[in-house]
Amino acid sequence: MEAGKVPNEVLDKIVLSKLNKIRKDIILRPGIGEDCTAIDFGDYACILSTDPITGAANDIGQLSVHISCNDIASCGVPPLGLMVTILCPVGTSEAELEKVMDQISETAAGLNVEIIGGHTEVTSAVNKIVISSTCIGKAPKNRVVSSRGAKPGDSVIITKSAGLEGTAIIANDLEHRISDKLSGEQLERAKGFMASISVVNEGVIAGEFGATAMHDITEGGVLGAAWEVAEASGTGIIIDKDKIPVDEVTALICESLDLDVLKLISSGCMLITCKQGEELCRTLENNNIKATIIGSITADKNEKILISKKEGSLKVIEPPGADELYKVI
């Protein structure tokens, strides 16, 4: 298999098919495109999610916090606590470990999230530091948003712009590959995208507003997230390529490295479906969060389409494969 998330067909056939439905108190179970699980704890649901950081070399402590917290936010609630496992290769210095822990501690504090446990180990099983984080939140039991709630007629919204995380990782880890294509100012701006990786604010706002589905746009990019939400919801989806916001710096980096920005890891962007799309966009904009309607949900579950009037094209959105980032790291 290629580097990256296991393909959805393999995940479905070999992983998800092995899972048994045993307990009645599990109210949100694993599935294609689902970011979290939810457990019935009386009046509230306990929301849990877990994620590793494997694709980045720098800023992995910061990323590990944001990626896990973003998943909880995709259920429409703020994260509360984080458990972190850190696997260090043999020869890792104390200073390297301390740098990672400083990032984790500072980033979590900035989100009002407490580090509540974890595990730290030096092992020959890895050749660079690998972090896996498990995040916890809570939601009123009747207000858990998932990836599978999209309804025909909903608007499809994304926040910020496509390829944010991929842009930041490439700028910070692969500066030598792009420094001759960008000005110094553009390079620093691309590195600065790391500060926009959190989607906690938009997740909470959209959850309170009444979003029907949310999905943190990670590996597979905007098109991968669109396919997964439609697949999870049993609906179709039409995305207008011309409306997808792409920052100029992201476009330059993707062009120079021959990457498809719509299939590039995009943490920092939330895909949201909502009946009152324009009103939700205004609400997000009023909270200084850029939001753009890029398409709509349809009833035909076999209809997953990317259109572009500028290009005069109509293409089928395929299941996500390996993320574009793995072509260059």
Buried (B, 14 or more C-beta within 10 A) or exposed (E): EEEBBEBBEEBBEEEBEEEEEEEEEEBBBEBBBBBBBBBBBEEBBBBBBBBBBBBBEBBBBBBBBBBBBBBBBBBBBBBBBBBBBBBBBEEBEEEEBEBBBEBBBEBBEEBEBEBBEBEEEBEEEBEEBBBBBBBBBBBEBEBBBBBBBBBBBBBBBBBBBBBBBBBBBBBBBBBEBBEEEBEEEBBEBBBBBBEBBBBBBBBBBBBEBBBBBBBBBBBBBBBBBBBBBBBBBEBBBBBBBEBBBBBEBBBBBBEBBEBEBBBBBBBBBBBBBBBBBEEBBEBBEEEEBBBBBBBBBBEEBEBBBBBBEEEEEEBEBEBBBBBBBBBBB
